[in-house]
Amino acid sequence: MREVIQNLVFPKEEMLKEHYTLYYRGVRGVDYYQNQTLCVGFPKFSHVGFNTYFNGFSNRKWKKYTDVSNVELALRIKGEFSLKLIGCNLVNGSTDIKVYSEAIFRSSSFEEITAIMPDTDDMMLGFEIETLSDCIIQSGHYSGEFASDNHTNLALSSTTCHKEKYITRNIRLLYDELLCSGDEVAKHLFIHVVDNGNTLTEQNFPSDHRIFLHPNKNTGGAGGFARGMIECMHQKEPITNVLLMDDDVNMQSESIRKTYYLLKHLKEEYQKNFISGAMLYMENVEIQKEDIGMVSKDGHFIPLKGEELNHELLSDNLYNEKEFPVDDDHNYAAWWYCCIPMDTIKEKGLPVPVFVRGDDIEYGLRCKPGFITMNGICVWHMGFTGKYNAAMDFYQVNRNLLVDHAISGVMNDVNIIGKATKDFRDALIRLDYDTAELCLRAIEDYLKGPSYIMEDHGEEILKSNSELVHKMEPLAKFGNPDIGLGDPDIDGNRTFIQKVISKITRNGHRFWIGRYRKDINSIPYNGVWTPERIYLRERLIAVNLDNRTGYMLLRDRARYKVLMKRFKKAIDSYKKSNASIIEDYRKMKNEIYSEDFWQRYLND
């Protein structure tokens, strides 16, 4: 059985055209449209390489996860050109390109040419074109032969809340390019939109029996994705895999198409794996933040692959194709793009009702599925620095990590209470008493036990916590437009005496007999630790240099004392009762994971 498993794609949006080397390298082509199909032309004597993030063939991964053989390249092209078939590897950190064959083709009209790709163990296969005349590529694809296949029905579930622009655009894209295509995937793809904001109607989407809209209570991402899983579970057509995807992303339909064919041909030993799509930055479209996440032992979320990758670089494309050892106790797939087998949902249950932040982490750590990633399976998402919100990053994250551990027993070697404590103390020391209170509330609400999260307090908590989130204002409002125009992230070195004084006095909060530093200093608005910049300051301005906004922080020793008193009480309670709280969570976990619980939770 021969299947087309990957199409050649070209950038359509302006933001992507500026970064065309995600698609091909060399001379920038000229776009043409023929019968609404995007074609790309290249002038005579151009060199163009298609060993890229989107158009290279992930040879080693296709061979590992499926039984693909006899891979062929097909190009619909006109002009005179030399075609080279190449293999790419990363050897001691350097790229190694092998040329396997070269042939010259000539055609005065569009014709499809085919070439058998080399049967190798190269990480990536691709091709290069040397144009001997003006040439236009109309389309292309890789196909392969498979001995068997898996019956696959793929349901995409996306939760949205007041993001109408994004979700309607994405569904229209999938309708036009997949559901209305002649591709096999059109018969096996279903789309579920869970509308937590209750602002959408069926008229916002194409009329199609494969597209479903589900108005839902605003129970956050966890509740929206749980609702989507339930709807997929009871759909008329039996669903084999559920693809969870954020609403506020840019995407390419080819990512989902490739996911479908990968699922269809997965070897039996990989059929329980999650397929984890990468997040690339919407602000810097060539940069990958993460495709598999990891919880560090100090409780932070970091990419498994370490540094961010630039996918305009072949070396980073190949580095991304490496198989990294996965630690089941610390790795997870984020739900901006995560494909989960339906059998896993039925066996392991539904998410924990934590509203937002940490539902995907707990689920991945609970299921321990193994993860599959592949170049070109991705979305673009706004970077989290630009989306910084103290209520999310300090209340939701800290509370939910505590809940995740208590209910599932995951992250046993992660110092979660230590992280919450450090976040609280650091916020106090930098005069950010509101953020410190958010950290404190996280601990206090966790101590209320499972009955608290089993009731729907999500919007109520969000509203209450939002009152503690600083309002960003123009820097000029603070009387000195030059404040913060230096880099607040660059910190100086404290002397030994300054370190001792800061530690003993909690930066002048517990006691101080001297004077505070009167001059205003700038610090990062998102809580980055800069101890010299905050040392004994009476006033600080937390600054976002990207948009020249900030907020004022004023020393308040009275509030410090009130918060510390509450904190000591919460920590004493934690030490005395945490074991019994964990026991209570473990007793309730099967109910919390169950469809019956979620039906009540969503319908109350």
C-alpha positions, 0 to 999 in steps of 0.5 A: 500500500502506497500512501502520500505521507507528507506534502511539500508546503510553502509559506502563505502568510506574510510573517512566514514568507519573511522566514521562507528558509523554514521551507526552502533554502537559497534564493527566495522564490516568487509566488504564483497562484494557479487554480488557487494553488500556491506555486513558487518560481525560481530564476535561472541558475538558482540553488534551492534546498528542501532539507528544511524544518517543513519540507525535509523528510524525517527519515529516521523517525518514520522508520522507527515508528512505522514500517515505511519502505520505498520512499518516493519523492514526486514533484510537479514542476516545469523548467530545466533543472538538476535534481539532487537527492540528499541525506542529512545528519548531525555528526559531532554537532556539525551537519553532514550532507550526502548527495546520493544521486543527480539527474537533469529534467526538462519540461515546458509544461507542468509534469510530475516527476518521481524519484526513489529516495535512498534507503538509508538511516539518515536523520533527514532526507531531502532534495536540492534543485539547480535551475538551468532555466526559470522553473516553477514548482506547483506541488510535491510530496513524499510517499511510502509503502506500508505493509499494514495500517491502523483504522484511525479516526482523529478528533481535534478538540480545541477549547476557546474563551473569547478568542473568536478571531483565532478559532474561527480562522483555524477551523476555516483553514482546516475545513478548506484544506483538509475537510474539503480535500480529496485526501483520505484524512477528510473522511477521518477527521472531526473537529470539536470546539468547546466554547467556554465563553459562550460567544460563538454560534454554529454560524461562525463555522462552516456547515459540516457534519464533522464540525461540532460546537459545544457551549460550555461553562467557563471551567478553564482549559482543564474543563474545556479539554475534559468536555472535549474528551467526553464529546469525542468519547461519545461521538457517533463515529468511534474516535481512536485519537484525540488531538488537544490544541489551544485556540490562540495559535497559528497553524498549518493544516499539514501538521494535522495531516502528517499526524493522521498518517503517522497514527495510521501507520504506527507500529504496535509498540508505539500506539500508546504514545502521545504525539507532541507538537512543537510550540514556535513563537508567534513573535519569532516564527523561526524559534522553537520553545519546546516540543516536550516539556520537563518539570525540573527538581525545583518545580519549574517547567523547562524544555527537554531539549534545553535551549530554544532552537532556530529552525532556519538552521539545518543544524537545529532541524537535525538536533530536533530530530534526535531522540532524547531520553525521556524521564517518565517522572518529569516529562510531559506534552503541553496541550497546545498540540497533543494527540492522545489515544482514546484508549488512554483516556478511557483507561487513565481518565480525564484531567484534574479540575485545576482550571488552568496551568498544570492540567496537561503536566499532571496528565502526561506524568500520570499516563507516562505514555512516551512521546513522539515528535517530528519536524513540521508538526507544530503550532505558533503560540504567543511567547509566555513572557508577553503573556505574563500574569502573576495570578497564573504564574504564582497562584495557579502554578504553585497550587496546581503543582501541589494538587498534581502531586497529591492526587497522582503521586507524580513529581515525588522528587520535586520540591514543590512546597520549596518552590512556593516558599521561595516564590513567596519570599522572593516577592516579599523581598522585592517589595511585591506584596501582591504577588507574595499574597498570590503565592500564599493563597496558593498554599492556603487553597491547597490545604482546603483539600480535594473538596475545594477543587471538586467544586467549581470555584475557577472564575471566582478565584480568577476574579479575586486574584486578578485584583492582585495583578499589577496594572501596567501603566506608561512609564512617563506616568511615574514622573521620569520617562527615563526610569527603566530605560536601562536593562532591568534584567542586568543586575550588579554584584552585591558585596559580601556585607550587602548579602549578609545584611539582605539575608539577616534583615530580609532586605530591610523588612525585619529591621533596619537602623539605617536609611533606605536608598531613596533613588528609584531603580527598575526591575523586571516586571515578570519577577526575574530575580535581581537582588542588587537592584532591589537592595534596601530600596524604598521604591522600585518600578517593575518595567516591561521594556517592550512596551515601555510600561510598568508599575510602582512598588513601595516598601510596606513593612506593616504588610510584610509582617501581616503576610509573614504571620499568615505564611507561618500559619500556612506552613505549620498547617502544611507540616501537620496536615499534608500527609492526610491531605494527600491521603484524601486526594488519593482516595478521591482520585478515581472519582475526580478522573471519572466521566461521572464527576466531570458531567456533574462538574460541567453541568452544575 
